[in-house]
Amino acid sequence: MEKVTYGGWKDCIRLTMGELELIATTEVGPRIIRFGFTGGQNMFGEMDGDRGQTRGESWRLYGGHRLWHAPEHPKRTYSPDNSPVPYQWSEAKNTLTLTQPVEPETGIQKEISITFEPEGSVLVTHRLTNTNLWAVELAPWALSVMAKSGRAIIPQEDPRPHPDSLLPVRPVVLWAYTDMQDPRWTWGTKYIQLTQDPNAKSSQKAGIANTKVWAAYALKGDLFVKRYAYQAGAAYPDFGSNTELYTDANILEVETLGPLSSLPPQGSVIHQERWYLFKASVGSTEAEIDSAVLPLIAKTKGF
């Protein structure tokens, strides 16, 4: 762990282990602004106009990885994270914890803990704490802004023929601006893919209940994978989504969500992701994804 200047911010924290490198901001956030191979490309997108910015009352995208709480709402969701973030480094636990001051608009406190695991993965623990005097219904929502021109891949449920399977196996959730014929989407038999196009003229978003609990992003020979949990029978936001993809001309977000809960006063809820990064060239056909991605998924660990 070391303090570094990055992206116009003077007080950032750089964590490295082996080939992996991660940088978190402390002047704004909590944000993980960089994740990649040491000296390699940043898998996360960064917003040029937001670099080095601090303070102010307007919400900024910044880029990188952040924590929200669902369901989305114009005021609650877009609470600015433009102020300094206290942090703690535990050498014994190999863990950095970033704790945002309580959001004045919501009474919710956000915390992200980052642990480099011996297996070469990064455990990211997201915590929401309700400091209000009343319960709040919410779900933890972890959003990774990915770098431009890559491709997100999420798995479909295993196909089964009719009439062997009579009941539905998962929801596919669409927004009012979702166009299923947009060429950035590939609605495959085994995978849903979404490509980031810097020349796009519209936004796209979709969500699913992902019981296979992995999502990937392929970018110029690198493959980012996140693992997370799915609780069968739990209520999830957005008609039952625990995985969502969003894109426009600037970004593509790979988003995961925990279940909805009524969080009591002083209560906390956590949502964890485990991150992996591999060298892999991933083609666009489902056979190519099977060949390049599935053996890597087999090396990862869920929850």
C-alpha positions as CSV (number, residue, x, y, z in Angstrom):
1,M,0.0,0.0,0.0
2,E,1.3,3.4,-0.9
3,K,0.0,7.0,-1.4
4,V,0.1,8.2,-5.0
5,T,-1.1,11.1,-7.2
6,Y,-3.5,9.8,-9.9
7,G,-5.9,11.4,-12.3
8,G,-5.5,14.9,-10.9
9,W,-6.1,13.8,-7.2
10,K,-3.2,14.2,-4.9
11,D,-4.2,11.7,-2.2
12,C,-4.9,8.3,-3.7
13,I,-4.0,4.9,-2.4
14,R,-2.4,2.3,-4.6
15,L,-2.6,-1.4,-3.7
16,T,-0.6,-4.0,-5.5
17,M,-0.1,-7.7,-5.2
18,G,1.6,-9.8,-7.9
19,E,0.5,-8.6,-11.3
20,L,-2.6,-6.7,-10.1
21,E,-2.8,-3.0,-9.4
22,L,-5.7,-1.0,-7.8
23,I,-6.0,2.7,-7.0
24,A,-8.7,4.3,-4.8
25,T,-9.4,7.9,-4.3
26,T,-9.7,9.5,-0.9
27,E,-10.5,13.1,-1.8
28,V,-13.8,11.9,-3.3
29,G,-15.7,8.7,-3.1
30,P,-15.5,6.0,-2.0
31,R,-14.3,5.2,-5.5
32,I,-11.9,2.6,-6.9
33,I,-10.7,4.5,-9.9
34,R,-8.3,2.0,-11.4
35,F,-8.0,-1.8,-11.7
36,G,-5.7,-3.6,-14.0
37,F,-2.5,-5.4,-14.5
38,T,0.4,-3.4,-13.1
39,G,1.6,-1.1,-15.9
40,G,-1.3,-2.2,-18.1
41,Q,-4.5,-0.7,-19.2
42,N,-7.2,0.5,-16.8
43,M,-10.2,-1.8,-17.0
44,F,-12.3,1.0,-15.5
45,G,-13.4,4.0,-17.4
46,E,-12.4,7.5,-16.3
47,M,-14.3,10.7,-17.1
48,D,-11.8,13.3,-18.4
49,G,-13.9,16.2,-17.3
50,D,-14.1,15.0,-13.8
51,R,-10.4,14.3,-13.2
52,G,-9.1,15.9,-10.1
53,Q,-12.4,17.5,-9.3
54,T,-13.6,17.8,-5.6
55,R,-16.3,19.5,-3.6
56,G,-19.5,20.9,-5.1
57,E,-23.1,20.1,-4.9
58,S,-23.6,18.3,-8.2
59,W,-23.1,14.6,-8.6
60,R,-20.2,13.6,-10.9
61,L,-19.7,10.3,-12.6
62,Y,-15.9,10.3,-12.2
63,G,-15.7,6.7,-13.4
64,G,-14.3,3.7,-11.7
65,H,-16.2,1.5,-9.2
66,R,-18.7,3.0,-6.8
67,L,-21.5,2.0,-4.3
68,W,-25.1,3.1,-4.6
69,H,-28.4,1.9,-3.0
70,A,-31.4,0.8,-5.0
71,P,-34.1,1.4,-6.2
72,E,-32.9,4.3,-8.3
73,H,-34.3,7.7,-7.5
74,P,-33.3,11.2,-8.9
75,K,-32.5,12.5,-5.4
76,R,-31.6,9.5,-3.3
77,T,-29.4,7.8,-5.8
78,Y,-27.5,10.8,-7.1
79,S,-26.3,12.1,-3.7
80,P,-22.9,13.7,-4.4
81,D,-19.7,11.9,-3.3
82,N,-17.4,14.9,-3.8
83,S,-15.9,15.1,-0.3
84,P,-12.9,13.5,1.4
85,V,-13.3,9.9,2.5
86,P,-11.6,8.7,5.7
87,Y,-9.8,5.4,5.3
88,Q,-8.1,2.7,7.3
89,W,-5.4,0.3,6.2
90,S,-5.0,-3.1,8.1
91,E,-1.6,-4.6,7.4
92,A,-2.7,-7.8,9.2
93,K,-5.8,-8.2,7.2
94,N,-4.3,-6.8,4.0
95,T,-7.5,-4.7,3.8
96,L,-8.2,-1.1,2.9
97,T,-11.5,0.4,4.1
98,L,-13.0,3.6,2.7
99,T,-15.9,5.1,4.7
100,Q,-17.9,7.9,3.4
101,P,-19.5,10.4,5.8
102,V,-23.2,9.9,6.2
103,E,-25.2,11.2,3.3
104,P,-27.2,14.2,4.5
105,E,-29.9,13.6,1.9
106,T,-30.5,9.9,2.9
107,G,-29.0,9.2,6.3
108,I,-27.2,6.3,4.7
109,Q,-23.4,5.7,5.2
110,K,-21.4,3.9,2.5
111,E,-18.3,1.9,3.0
112,I,-16.1,-0.1,0.7
113,S,-13.5,-2.6,1.9
114,I,-10.8,-4.0,-0.4
115,T,-8.9,-7.1,0.4
116,F,-6.2,-8.7,-1.9
117,E,-6.7,-12.5,-1.4
118,P,-3.8,-15.0,-1.6
119,E,-5.5,-16.7,-4.6
120,G,-4.9,-13.6,-6.7
121,S,-8.5,-12.3,-6.5
122,V,-9.7,-9.1,-4.9
123,L,-12.6,-9.2,-2.4
124,V,-14.6,-6.0,-2.5
125,T,-17.1,-5.7,0.4
126,H,-19.8,-3.0,0.1
127,R,-21.6,-1.9,3.3
128,L,-24.6,0.3,3.8
129,T,-25.5,1.5,7.3
130,N,-28.8,3.2,8.1
131,T,-28.2,6.1,10.6
132,N,-31.9,7.3,10.5
133,L,-34.4,6.8,13.3
134,W,-36.6,4.8,11.0
135,A,-36.2,1.8,8.7
136,V,-35.3,2.3,5.1
137,E,-36.0,-0.2,2.3
138,L,-33.0,-0.5,0.0
139,A,-30.6,-2.8,-1.7
140,P,-26.9,-2.5,-2.1
141,W,-25.9,-1.7,-5.6
142,A,-22.3,-2.1,-6.9
143,L,-21.5,-0.4,-10.2
144,S,-18.3,-0.8,-12.2
145,V,-17.8,1.8,-15.0
146,M,-15.8,0.0,-17.6
147,A,-13.4,1.5,-20.1
148,K,-14.6,2.3,-23.6
149,S,-14.8,-0.1,-26.6
150,G,-15.1,-3.3,-24.6
151,R,-17.8,-6.0,-24.4
152,A,-19.8,-7.2,-21.4
153,I,-20.8,-10.9,-21.2
154,I,-23.3,-12.4,-18.8
155,P,-24.5,-16.0,-18.9
156,Q,-28.0,-17.2,-19.8
157,E,-29.7,-20.1,-18.0
158,D,-28.9,-23.5,-19.4
159,P,-31.4,-24.2,-22.2
160,R,-33.9,-27.0,-21.8
161,P,-36.4,-28.2,-24.2
162,H,-40.2,-27.9,-23.9
163,P,-42.1,-29.7,-22.3
164,D,-39.2,-30.7,-20.0
165,S,-39.2,-27.2,-18.6
166,L,-42.7,-25.7,-18.1
167,L,-41.9,-22.8,-15.7
168,P,-39.8,-19.7,-16.4
169,V,-36.3,-19.7,-15.2
170,R,-35.4,-16.0,-14.9
171,P,-36.7,-12.5,-15.6
172,V,-35.1,-10.3,-18.4
173,V,-35.9,-6.7,-17.4
174,L,-36.0,-3.8,-19.9
175,W,-36.1,-0.1,-19.5
176,A,-38.2,2.3,-21.5
177,Y,-35.2,3.3,-23.6
178,T,-34.0,-0.3,-24.2
179,D,-34.0,-1.2,-27.9
180,M,-33.5,-5.0,-28.3
181,Q,-32.7,-4.4,-31.9
182,D,-29.8,-2.0,-31.1
183,P,-26.7,-3.6,-32.7
184,R,-24.7,-3.3,-29.4
185,W,-26.8,-6.1,-28.0
186,T,-26.3,-9.8,-28.8
187,W,-29.1,-11.9,-27.3
188,G,-27.6,-15.3,-27.6
189,T,-28.7,-18.8,-26.5
190,K,-26.0,-19.1,-23.9
191,Y,-24.9,-15.4,-23.3
192,I,-26.1,-11.9,-23.4
193,Q,-23.5,-9.5,-24.7
194,L,-23.4,-5.7,-24.8
195,T,-20.7,-3.8,-26.6
196,Q,-19.6,-0.2,-25.7
197,D,-19.7,2.1,-28.7
198,P,-18.1,5.6,-28.3
199,N,-20.2,6.7,-31.3
200,A,-23.5,5.6,-30.0
201,K,-26.4,8.0,-30.0
202,S,-28.6,6.4,-27.3
203,S,-28.5,4.6,-24.0
204,Q,-29.2,1.0,-23.4
205,K,-29.9,-1.0,-20.2
206,A,-31.2,-4.4,-19.3
207,G,-31.2,-6.6,-16.1
208,I,-31.6,-10.3,-15.3
209,A,-31.7,-12.6,-12.4
210,N,-28.3,-14.2,-12.8
211,T,-28.2,-17.5,-10.9
212,K,-24.8,-18.3,-12.4
213,V,-23.5,-15.2,-10.6
214,W,-20.7,-14.1,-12.8
215,A,-20.2,-11.3,-15.3
216,A,-17.3,-10.5,-17.5
217,Y,-15.9,-7.6,-19.6
218,A,-13.5,-8.2,-22.4
219,L,-11.2,-5.4,-23.5
220,K,-8.1,-5.5,-25.7
221,G,-6.8,-8.9,-24.6
222,D,-7.8,-8.6,-20.9
223,L,-10.8,-10.2,-19.3
224,F,-12.3,-8.7,-16.1
225,V,-14.6,-11.1,-14.1
226,K,-16.7,-10.4,-11.1
227,R,-18.3,-13.1,-8.9
228,Y,-21.2,-12.4,-6.4
229,A,-24.1,-14.1,-4.8
230,Y,-27.7,-14.8,-5.6
231,Q,-30.3,-15.6,-3.0
232,A,-33.1,-17.8,-4.3
233,G,-36.5,-16.6,-3.1
234,A,-35.2,-13.1,-2.1
235,A,-36.8,-9.9,-3.5
236,Y,-34.4,-8.0,-5.7
237,P,-34.9,-4.5,-7.2
238,D,-36.0,-3.8,-10.8
239,F,-38.4,-6.7,-11.2
240,G,-35.9,-9.2,-9.7
241,S,-32.6,-8.2,-11.2
242,N,-29.3,-8.9,-9.5
243,T,-27.2,-8.2,-12.6
244,E,-27.6,-5.1,-14.9
245,L,-25.8,-3.7,-17.9
246,Y,-25.9,-0.1,-18.9
247,T,-24.2,1.7,-21.8
248,D,-24.0,5.0,-23.6
249,A,-21.4,6.8,-25.7
250,N,-19.1,7.3,-22.7
251,I,-19.3,4.2,-20.6
252,L,-20.5,0.7,-20.0
253,E,-21.5,-0.3,-16.5
254,V,-21.4,-3.8,-15.1
255,E,-23.7,-3.6,-12.1
256,T,-24.6,-6.1,-9.4
257,L,-27.3,-5.8,-6.7
258,G,-28.1,-7.5,-3.4
259,P,-31.6,-8.3,-2.2
260,L,-34.0,-5.6,-1.0
261,S,-34.4,-5.4,2.8
262,S,-36.0,-3.1,5.4
263,L,-32.8,-1.8,7.1
264,P,-33.6,-0.9,10.7
265,P,-32.0,2.1,12.4
266,Q,-28.3,1.5,12.9
267,G,-28.6,-1.6,10.9
268,S,-26.1,-2.6,8.1
269,V,-26.2,-4.7,5.0
270,I,-23.3,-6.0,2.9
271,H,-22.8,-7.0,-0.7
272,Q,-19.6,-8.6,-1.9
273,E,-17.9,-9.0,-5.2
274,R,-14.8,-11.0,-6.0
275,W,-12.7,-9.6,-8.9
276,Y,-10.4,-11.5,-11.2
277,L,-8.3,-10.3,-14.2
278,F,-7.1,-12.6,-16.9
279,K,-5.2,-12.4,-20.2
280,A,-7.6,-13.7,-22.7
281,S,-8.7,-12.9,-26.3
282,V,-12.4,-13.5,-26.4
283,G,-14.2,-13.9,-29.7
284,S,-17.9,-12.9,-30.2
285,T,-19.4,-16.2,-31.0
286,E,-20.8,-18.4,-28.3
287,A,-18.4,-21.2,-29.1
288,E,-15.5,-18.8,-28.7
289,I,-16.8,-17.6,-25.4
290,D,-17.2,-21.2,-24.3
291,S,-13.6,-21.9,-25.2
292,A,-12.0,-18.7,-23.8
293,V,-14.1,-17.7,-20.9
294,L,-15.6,-20.8,-19.2
295,P,-12.2,-22.4,-18.3
296,L,-11.4,-19.1,-16.6
297,I,-14.7,-19.0,-14.7
298,A,-13.9,-22.5,-13.5
299,K,-10.8,-21.0,-11.7
300,T,-12.8,-18.4,-9.8
301,K,-14.6,-18.7,-6.5
302,G,-18.1,-17.6,-5.7
303,F,-19.9,-17.0,-2.4
